[in-house]
């Protein structure tokens, strides 16, 4: 076990389409997290910003951009980019600084002002960019990939469109209880089925939107937390940021080819399963000890896959777990109590941080109507493009 750091504060800017800049969302989230921690900006020894590549030049130096907006005060600064795993990478960088003794208190911030429609690469020719290639060579937009992935689960595991719809029904009911969610309305399976087909078999309500939003965390050393009188804070016990293992024989976005297994046998686990395993090993816990999980539901079908990758059930049993109600409120292992991306949409640099915010509130017992009773251990999971793992385990 590497060591624990305390989560003293969590804050968010509500998700939506607000028509303003990402800096405003990040600053609002940062101030909310500082207030939650009972600290001032001048108490922070370091700031780590999760980058947005759609915010113009300041987005690439998000740490300094947020530091300037909050008011220069001499803190250390770092900026990280790992696509959808950027928030987890920022948490990892902050934790490393604390455990190395470089700072007692670190502010982690991510925010985005996303474009309308689905994500697309920036202009210009970049033949060495697999994301650019899958758009320009294959025309494989994100919804296309989500639809293909859903078809694979239907063919291999027997999942149905009705199973996919129930994921949305569950998450929408939870999002309706979350004041930070963009979509705060329950939906029925019939409403999912009646929404427009986007990438067969997935419909509009099966796929997450793009959103504006921000999230922030105040992390500290355990010694600092005790000095502040916080005897039992939520603690981050593990952060997994692993890469795939060669050969990677499962086609995965944004890559458009797999490695050959002619000379080297593939491992027994997929990339996403390895993300979770690394987190469990570092934290010294197993999936049976989890109280809740926040997973990356870019599409309803993908949430079912995460059930299996996290070890919540066996391979091909994700839909069965859902049907049994195990992942719903009051179930054995509630998943996406925040409402997930189904309710929030994607604000890429912020979403992995937002997942940790939800764990923090749940483990404190501050989640209101979404509260998981006696929550003690939670995990977040998502995946960033280009082989960025992302999982955080928090405990109390």
N, C-alpha and C positions, 0 to 999 in steps of 0.2 A: 504494500500500500504506500503510495507516494506521500500522502499527507492531506489533511483537510483544510479548507478555508471556509470562513463564515460568510453567509449571505445576510448582510445587514439591511439591505434595502432593495426593493423591486418597484419599478414604475413603468408605465406605458402611456403612449398617446393613442387614443382610439383609432382603430383601423377604419378606412373609408376611402372616398375620393374627394379630397378636400381642396385640391387646386392650389396648394402652397408648396414651399420648398421643403426638402427632406431635413434641412438643418433645424427648422422650426419644430418639426416632430421630434427630432432627437433631443433637442434642448428641453422640451416639455417633459419627455420621458426621464431625462437625467435629473431634472429638478424634482420630479415626483419620487424618484428613487432616493435622492438625497434626503428629502423630507421624511420618507419612510424610515430611513436609517437614523434620523435625528442628527444629521451632519450638515456642515456647510461645504460649499465647493472648495473653499480654501483648506479644508481638512484632507482633501484628496491628494495623495502623493503621486498618482499616475492615472492616466486615462488611456483606454484602448478603444479605438473606433473600428466598427465593422464597415467596410467600404461598400459604396454603391457605385456601379459603373455607369449608371444612367443619370447621375447628378451633375455631369460636367466635371471639370478638373477638381473642384473641392471634394467630390465624392471619393477620389482616389487617395486623399489624405484626411480621411474622416476623423481620425483622432485629433489632429491639430485644428480641423474645422470646428469641431464641437468645443475644443478647449478655447478657441478664440471667441466663439459665440457666448460661452459661459463667462469669459473674462480671463485673460492671461494671468496666471498666478505661479508659473514656474514648474508645474507638474511634469513628470516624465510623460512621454507620449509614444503611442504606437498605432499603426493602422494595419488591418489585415483584410485579405480578400480570399475567399474560398467558396464563391458562389453561395448556394443555399446553406453551406456549412460555415459561413463567415462568422456568425454569432458564436458558435461553439469554439471556433479558433480564437476568437477574441476572449472568451472565458478562459481558454487554456493559457493564452499569453498572460492574462491577468493573474491567474493562479500561480504560474511559474514565477512571476515577479514577486509575489507575496512569499512564496515558499523559499525563494532565494534571498529574502531579506532586503530586497530593493525598495519595497514600499509596504506600509502597513495597510493602506486603504487604496483600492483601485476602482475607478468608475468604468464600466463597460457600457458602450452605447452603440446602437444600430438603428438606422432609419432609412426610409426610402419614399420616393414619390414615383410610383410606377406608371408606365405608359398605359394607355387604353389597349384593350385586346390582349392577345397573348404575347409573350416575350419573343423578341427577334434580335439577331445580332446587329451590332453597330455597322455602319457602312464601311466600304473598302474591301479589298480582296485580301483574304488571310488563309491561304491554302494549308497552312500548318495548324489551323485552329479547328479541332474536330466539331465544335459547335457550329462554326460557320459552314463546314462541309455538310453536316447533316441537314441544314436548311437548304443550302444552294445545290447540293448534288442529289439529295433524296427528296427534298421538300418535306422533311419529317419535322413538323412543328411539334410542340409539346403535346397538344391534344392527340395528334396522330400516334405518338409513342404511347400515351395513356390508353388509347383504344386498342393498340396491338397488345399491350400488357394484359388488359382485361380479357381479350380473346384467348391469350395463352392460358390464363387461369381457368377459363371456361373449358378449354380443350383438355388441359392436364388434370385439373382438380374437380371439374364439374360445377364450378360456381355458376350462378345464374344472375341475370339482370336484376331479379328481385332481391338477391343478396346484396348487390351493389347499392341498390336503392335504400336498403335498410341502414347502411352505413351513414348515408346522408340524413336519414330520418333521425338517427341517434344523435349525430353531431349538431344538427340544427336545433334540436330540443335543448342541448346544453348551451349552444351559442346564444339562444334566446335569453339565457340567464346571466350572460356575461356583458357587463357594461362597456367593455373595450371592443367587442366584436362588431364587425361591419354589418353582418346579416343577423338580425335578432328576431327571427320569425320561425316558428315551427313549420315543417313541411310534412306532407304525407307521402307514402310510397306512390300514390296515384299522381300526385303533383310532379314527382320525379319522372315518372313514366310519360307524363304529358308534356314535359319540357322538350325543347328542340334537340334533335340528334346532332351532335358535334363531330364525334369520331366513333362510329358504330363499334361496340354496342353502347358507348357512353353518351349520355345526354347532358344538356347544359348544367343541370343540378348535380351531376356526378363529378364535375371538374371545378377546381378552385379558380377564383378570379385573381386579377392583379390588383393590388391595393396600395394606398399610402398608409404609413404607420410608423411607430417608433417604440423601442423598448430599451430599458436600461437596468443595470444591476450595480449595487455597491457591494464589493467583496472586501474582506479584511482578513488579517491573520486571526487565529483563535485567541492569541494573547490580547490583541487590540479589542476584540469583542468582549472579553472578560473585563478588561479595564473600563469598558463602557457600561458594565453591569448587565451584559447580555449573557446569561449563564448557559442557555440551551438554544443557540441559534440554529437555523437550518444550515447544514454544511454540505458543500460540494465535495464528494468523496472520490469521484472519478470523472475524467474527461477523455473520451476516445476519439482520436482523429486519425485513424489508421487508413492506409491505402489498400487497394486490392492486392491479391497474391497471384503471381504468375503460375500457370497460365489462367487467364480469365476467360472461361468458356461460356459465359452467359452474356448475351447481347444486352447492353445497358446504355442508356442515354448519357452522353451524346455520341458515344462511339458507334461506328457503323460496321464493325467487324469484331470477331473474337480471336483470341490467341489459339494457335494450334496445340493440341494435346498429344501430338504424335510422338514426341520425345519425352515429355514430362507429364506425369499424371496430374490432373487438377486436384485441388484439395477437396475435403469432404463438405466444406461449407461455402456458401456464396459470400460475396463482398459484404452485403448488408448484415448477414449473420455474423461475420467477423467483427463488424463494428460493435455489436452488442456484446459479443464474447469478451472483447478486450476491455470493455467497460465493467462487465461483471468481475473479471479477474482482478482488475485494479481495485475495485471497491470491496472485494471479498464477499459478495452477495450473489445470489442466483435469482432467476426469474420467479421462483416460488416465493421469494420474500418481498416482491413488489406490492405496493399498495395501489399504484396507478402508473400510467404511461401516457406521454404526449408524443405522438408520432406524426410523420410527415404525410398527410393525406392530400397530396397533389390531385389524386383521384380517389374515388371510393374503392376501386379495386386495389389500389396500392396500399390502403390502410389494412386490408385483409392480409396482404403479403407481409406487412410489418409484424402482425401477430405471430406469424411463424418465424420470422427472422429474429424476433426478441425471445423466442423460446416459450411464448405463452401457450403454445399448443404445438402439435406435431405438423410435419409438412402436409399441406393439403387440407388442414383442419381449420383454417381461418374462418371460413363461412360457418362451419359448425359451431365454433366458439361464439360467433356473433349471434346465431340463431338461439343459442342457449341463454343469451342475455348476460354472459360472463363479462363482456366489455361495456355494458351499460351501467348507469348509476345504480349502486346497490349490488352489482355483480361482483364476481370474484376478483376481477382485475379491470376496473374502469379505464377506458382508453379515450383520450382527447376530451377530458372534462372541460377544457376551455371552449370547446366547440370546434377546435382544429382549424385547418386552413379552409375547410368547408364553410366556416362561419367568418373567418378573418380575411381570406385571400392572402396572396403573397406580397409581402414587403421584405424582399430577400435578405438584406443585412440584419433585419430585426427579428426574423421569425424564430431562429434557434434561441435567441435571448428571451423572446416572449415565452417560449416553452419552459424555460427555467423560472420565469416569473410565475407561471401557473403552478409549477411544483412548489415554489416557495410559499405561495398563498395557501395551497392545499396542506402542506406539511405544518404550517403555522396554525391551521384551522380557521383561516380567514377567507375562505372561498364562498361564503354565503350559501345560497341555494344549490350551488354546485358541489358542496363540500363532500369529500370522501371521508367517511367516519374512521377515526383512529389511523389516519395516514402517517406512515413512518418512513417509507422508502419509495422514491419515484425515479423514473428514467425518462429521458427525452431521446428521440432518434430522428435523424433525417440524413439526407445524403446530398453532398454538393457535387456539381459537375466536375469532371476531370479526376475522379478518384479521391474525393475528400470525404472521409468518414466523419460522422457527427453523432455523438451520444454523450449525455451528461447524467450522472447519478447523484441525486441529492438525498440526504437522510436527516432525520431528527430523532 
